[in-house]
Amino acid sequence: DVFPNREVNAQTGQTMEAMFLEFEPRPYEDRPVFESWGGIQRALPTGSFDQTESKFLEIIVNGDKGILHINLGQISEDVIPNNKLDSEDIPVAGIRLGILDPGEDVGLDGMSNEEAAALGADQDWWDINEDGVRQPWEPYSDDDWAYTPGSTDFRFINGTENSANDGTRIPDTEDINRNGSVDLTNSYFEYTIDLSSTKYQAGPATPKGWKLYRIPLVMPPEGSSDPTRRKVRNPDLSQIEFARIWVNGVDEKVLIGIAEINLVGNEWKELGIYSLDDPQQFDSENDSTVAVTVVNTHENLDYTPPPGVEGAYDQINRIRSKEQALVLDVNDLPSGMMGLARKSFFETQNFIYYEKLKMYVYARDEYGTHITSDTSDIEFFIRFGSDPNNYYEVRERVYPGWDERNEIVLNFLDMTSLKLDSLLYNHEFGYFEKNVKGKIYRVKGNPSITNVRVLYAGVKNLSALNLPFSGQVWMNELRISNVEKAKGMAMRGRFDIRLSDFISMNGELNRQDADFHNVATRFGSGDNRTAVSLNSSIKLDKLLPQSWGLNIPVNVNYSESNSTPKYLPGKDIRVSEGLPDSVLQQIRTQSRQQGFSVSFSRAKASKNFLLKYTIDRLKGNFSHTASNQTSPTTLLADRKSWAGNLDYSLQFGPDTYFEVFRMFSSLPLLNRMSKMKFYYLPRSLSARIQGTTSRSISQTRTNSGAAGKRNDVYKYDVTRNFSLNYRMFDNLTANFNRSAVGDFRQKGLQGLFSNEFIDINKNQSFKLDFNPTWFSWATNNFSYSANYRYTNNLSLQERGRSAGTQSNLSASMTLKLSQIFKGGGSKTSRRRQPPGRRRRKPGQKAEGEKEKKQEKEKKKSGSANPLLLLKNLDALVGKFRDIRITYGQRSTVNNSALLEGTPHWRYQFGLASDPGLGKVAGQTGTLFTETVNRNLTASTGFQLLKRIDIQVNFTHDEQRTQNSQITGSYSDSWLQVGSLNMPFPEWTVSWNNIERLALLKKVAQKVSLSHNFTGKRSVFWNNEQNLTQREDFSISFRPLLKLSITWKNNMTSNLQINKTRSINNRFNINTEIEQPQISGGQRTSALDISFTTNYSKRGGFNLPLPFLKNKKLKNTVDVALTFSSTRNQNEQFTATEGWVPTTETSRWSFQSRVTYSFSSRVRGGASFELGKTKSTTAGETKIREFLIDVNISIRGN
């Protein structure tokens, strides 16, 4: 109906959605029916506001009666003209909740039919002056909603009263763009279409009456009397915020269909008209003589593609896509003038690897005054290049239709060679020009087909009779063809030489042509490349006595590469051997690098004590590198560097200790310290000094090849490192590392001894660990670490000095309660009995009988055995888990703009926040920042019964940040249930092995219960802790209850209930009493219930077929049942109303799925779902779903 030429099938769909406007005009007071109008309006998304690049309004309409108006721009939302927002959403405490509450579904007029009847009116009306009395100029609302699902009667579907069942639970409002207010501005463009006229109609109508109208968005020139395009006030195409469509001009009911409405643009932009070849003088804003549009086989029934050209065929959907052409639509182009359009590329195009540019051209003369089959006064041209002053161009006169003479076939070689023939240069116009087979080739400036950034297309009126031209020129299949298929070659050679273990050498030669490429790329690199590398390694220690144990390897390397482009850089002129050497040197890229390195170390330990701890512990390295490079953009890039380092490391054995308190081994209290080891030497220490000096000289090359700016950079840096690992006692260890980078450009290494250098970077780390074992029933761990940094940015001068530290302190203690009372009972009772039973003498009673008798006697005597009481206490304490307490503190300090000097040692070890250097005067900004975090955690557990375990945990956190102001927060584990609101530990309860109960033992294999609680209160403050800004609570029972059962038949069932709640309170500070007062907040709560049951049955059967050899098929049946229910509620707090519900959502769902595996390769299943979702914002939704699926896997063995 709409697109009769579009191919469709079952895959693509054979229908499309269309909108129909049914308008029935009505008289109003003394106005005639013909002036009656009706319309619709919508807000556009923000991303659609800017339509400055759009050119046309295209609309496909069905109908031939009435006048259609389209308004685009800023359009008033004030339906009821009272200059205020009318909405069903009644504010609660000044806030519109966005939810349709009971009693609000009365329409935009705010008046129900019942209220209108009570005021003595026939129906509700627009009470514009709000006096409760209908005035003659106040219209009736006619806003009652009504619609029967499945019906085609849509007369009342746009009503706003009693519309709660229209699919959403959102209140009706005039604020259709949802910006919170009613927009009153009217500043828009208006485009008018008379459906009985063919003006703006693009092509004939379809057999079903659908017509495409294409209206230029640009307004007609000032003073024009065109009523079809006009402006209301001062609209702007960059502010198209609303669209409105309305109909008038009929005296009876009409039905108007709209299939599509689009604001369309084009990659081609009109530049206007001018008399000379200077695009910069063209004016497109005030001229609409030339417009760029398209024609295609779907929307334009009169369009015929060029011979042999058709749309692409979609192999998957088996349809052919539309084929289209670009159109230069010319309207009254004066004689001697040309019209131009431009297309810009986002990325530079390179045509160097192609031979030809081709295009089909179609011409149509609307009045037949300029183009005939024999002659033509219209010249078409196309340009391509980098900018308006550097381009290639081909011109031709065009003839009617797809005439063969119109086709453009441009050979790039013919075009680029024009620049080399000075006889073709036109000095008057400043371009090269040549006539090639009736087509005019031009070259202006210095273009290159390797740098195509813009295309121009245009027409010129050459009429000698001074007649304006109106018509069209179509462009189709603009393409580049005949890709270059030059052969390329690459080669590589390599050699390796080894003379015993004294010397080894290797070398490699690589060469690659400009056209060589692998299968993953279409073209070669475009450069002829050659690379050479040589490497050699010599072990000088082989020339020295082996008894010295020296290791002195020497490495020498050399590499060189050359690259010459196939074409001159940035141009499309091929490089030939005849070019002067001076030109070749400018376009080549050459690089050379050479260097050596030598290292020194002892591979064999000396027996001499002095050498063992000096020379043997030293390692050294020295290297030198020199490189230079030139390229088309770099005239010079030389770099020389020298580097060396000397390392010293020493490790001490584990026996460097003595027992300090050994003399106290016989004393009863100090004997435990008698074996304490004091290590008088560190575990290890190491040091390194490394120096690097380099000089880099670089100079750029301008486009003309001249020398550019020269840079000379000299560096001389020396790095010093020291590290120490020391274990004083077995439970006390320390690690210390320090490094510094200095600028030694003034005195070189001499500055190390004369202290004439500048440290530009310092880093230090320190860590101390202490793990004492004072008691067997307690473990303790203490740790402290500090990281220090100092930076001196010389480029910032005085402002470049900064320092910072980060320190961490942690302490933990674990109390083993079961060990505290381990001493209860006598030594005899605790002594381990050997395996087996002792043989008692005749008449001797067993120990158990003897103990029972003793207990009975003790009970009779009434005296209590202290050892027995201690034993019972031991059993009670044994039910408690270890108590673990952990404390941590992390401090971070940053200081900037420091005066010259070294920060105090207390600052370096994180014991002070002031480095003691002072600040540079006159500096602003954040020069000091300190953040302190503290954490305290305590956890334990106990066994309530034999199978019930309880774990508890309490956490306290603090944070304090100081810079230009002081802010912080603290949080605690918290319980807030009912009237309880206090700090309380979090807990987890688990009950296992419930299946051992008599009621469950026969039906269940495993049964467990669990319960978990987590709660937290967080307070955020500013300046002082009592000045609270925000307070957050989070309470979670996840799960409140969880029951897991594995039945005797291997079926599993799980029931879980979760309950959560969160509260966010915001506070304002009362300046009179300096106390925080709650100003607002949010509260959310959720309750989740889920139940799942899964059952799986596995089996199989044999196929009694001889040719299948009684093959056995394995099958599996899986059954799953799931029920879930959720409820969520959001509330908002205001100072006047308290907590007010905002949204509430509830949902339940029951799902069942059965899966059957016929074999390992065939699997099928069926499932169904029932459910309901109820929301205060979206209303009620029911779910009914049934699915069947079959999966067959086909694979080889």
Secondary structure as GFF3:
##gff-version 3
##sequence-region A 1 1197
A	DSSP	beta_strand	19	23	.	.	.	ID=ss1
A	DSSP	three_ten_helix	33	35	.	.	.	ID=ss2
A	DSSP	beta_strand	38	43	.	.	.	ID=ss3
A	DSSP	three_ten_helix	46	48	.	.	.	ID=ss4
A	DSSP	beta_strand	54	62	.	.	.	ID=ss5
A	DSSP	beta_strand	67	74	.	.	.	ID=ss6
A	DSSP	alpha_helix	113	118	.	.	.	ID=ss7
A	DSSP	beta_strand	187	194	.	.	.	ID=ss8
A	DSSP	beta_strand	210	216	.	.	.	ID=ss9
A	DSSP	beta_strand	229	232	.	.	.	ID=ss10
A	DSSP	beta_strand	242	248	.	.	.	ID=ss11
A	DSSP	beta_strand	254	265	.	.	.	ID=ss12
A	DSSP	beta_strand	268	274	.	.	.	ID=ss13
A	DSSP	three_ten_helix	279	281	.	.	.	ID=ss14
A	DSSP	beta_strand	290	296	.	.	.	ID=ss15
A	DSSP	beta_strand	313	314	.	.	.	ID=ss16
A	DSSP	beta_strand	319	320	.	.	.	ID=ss17
A	DSSP	beta_strand	324	333	.	.	.	ID=ss18
A	DSSP	beta_strand	338	349	.	.	.	ID=ss19
A	DSSP	beta_strand	354	365	.	.	.	ID=ss20
A	DSSP	beta_strand	378	387	.	.	.	ID=ss21
A	DSSP	beta_strand	390	397	.	.	.	ID=ss22
A	DSSP	three_ten_helix	404	406	.	.	.	ID=ss23
A	DSSP	beta_strand	408	411	.	.	.	ID=ss24
A	DSSP	alpha_helix	412	416	.	.	.	ID=ss25
A	DSSP	three_ten_helix	417	420	.	.	.	ID=ss26
A	DSSP	three_ten_helix	422	424	.	.	.	ID=ss27
A	DSSP	beta_strand	425	426	.	.	.	ID=ss28
A	DSSP	beta_strand	431	436	.	.	.	ID=ss29
A	DSSP	beta_strand	439	444	.	.	.	ID=ss30
A	DSSP	beta_strand	452	461	.	.	.	ID=ss31
A	DSSP	beta_strand	469	483	.	.	.	ID=ss32
A	DSSP	beta_strand	490	499	.	.	.	ID=ss33
A	DSSP	beta_strand	503	512	.	.	.	ID=ss34
A	DSSP	beta_strand	527	539	.	.	.	ID=ss35
A	DSSP	three_ten_helix	540	543	.	.	.	ID=ss36
A	DSSP	three_ten_helix	546	548	.	.	.	ID=ss37
A	DSSP	beta_strand	550	551	.	.	.	ID=ss38
A	DSSP	beta_strand	553	565	.	.	.	ID=ss39
A	DSSP	alpha_helix	581	587	.	.	.	ID=ss40
A	DSSP	beta_strand	589	602	.	.	.	ID=ss41
A	DSSP	alpha_helix	609	612	.	.	.	ID=ss42
A	DSSP	three_ten_helix	615	617	.	.	.	ID=ss43
A	DSSP	beta_strand	618	630	.	.	.	ID=ss44
A	DSSP	beta_strand	634	651	.	.	.	ID=ss45
A	DSSP	beta_strand	657	659	.	.	.	ID=ss46
A	DSSP	three_ten_helix	662	664	.	.	.	ID=ss47
A	DSSP	three_ten_helix	671	673	.	.	.	ID=ss48
A	DSSP	beta_strand	677	679	.	.	.	ID=ss49
A	DSSP	beta_strand	684	701	.	.	.	ID=ss50
A	DSSP	beta_strand	707	729	.	.	.	ID=ss51
A	DSSP	beta_strand	732	743	.	.	.	ID=ss52
A	DSSP	alpha_helix	750	754	.	.	.	ID=ss53
A	DSSP	beta_strand	758	770	.	.	.	ID=ss54
A	DSSP	beta_strand	778	792	.	.	.	ID=ss55
A	DSSP	three_ten_helix	794	800	.	.	.	ID=ss56
A	DSSP	beta_strand	801	815	.	.	.	ID=ss57
A	DSSP	alpha_helix	817	820	.	.	.	ID=ss58
A	DSSP	alpha_helix	827	830	.	.	.	ID=ss59
A	DSSP	alpha_helix	847	861	.	.	.	ID=ss60
A	DSSP	alpha_helix	866	877	.	.	.	ID=ss61
A	DSSP	beta_strand	883	896	.	.	.	ID=ss62
A	DSSP	alpha_helix	905	908	.	.	.	ID=ss63
A	DSSP	beta_strand	928	943	.	.	.	ID=ss64
A	DSSP	beta_strand	948	962	.	.	.	ID=ss65
A	DSSP	beta_strand	966	977	.	.	.	ID=ss66
A	DSSP	beta_strand	980	983	.	.	.	ID=ss67
A	DSSP	beta_strand	986	991	.	.	.	ID=ss68
A	DSSP	three_ten_helix	994	996	.	.	.	ID=ss69
A	DSSP	alpha_helix	998	1001	.	.	.	ID=ss70
A	DSSP	beta_strand	1004	1022	.	.	.	ID=ss71
A	DSSP	beta_strand	1028	1047	.	.	.	ID=ss72
A	DSSP	beta_strand	1052	1070	.	.	.	ID=ss73
A	DSSP	beta_strand	1075	1102	.	.	.	ID=ss74
A	DSSP	three_ten_helix	1106	1108	.	.	.	ID=ss75
A	DSSP	beta_strand	1112	1134	.	.	.	ID=ss76
A	DSSP	beta_strand	1138	1157	.	.	.	ID=ss77
A	DSSP	beta_strand	1162	1175	.	.	.	ID=ss78
A	DSSP	beta_strand	1179	1192	.	.	.	ID=ss79
###
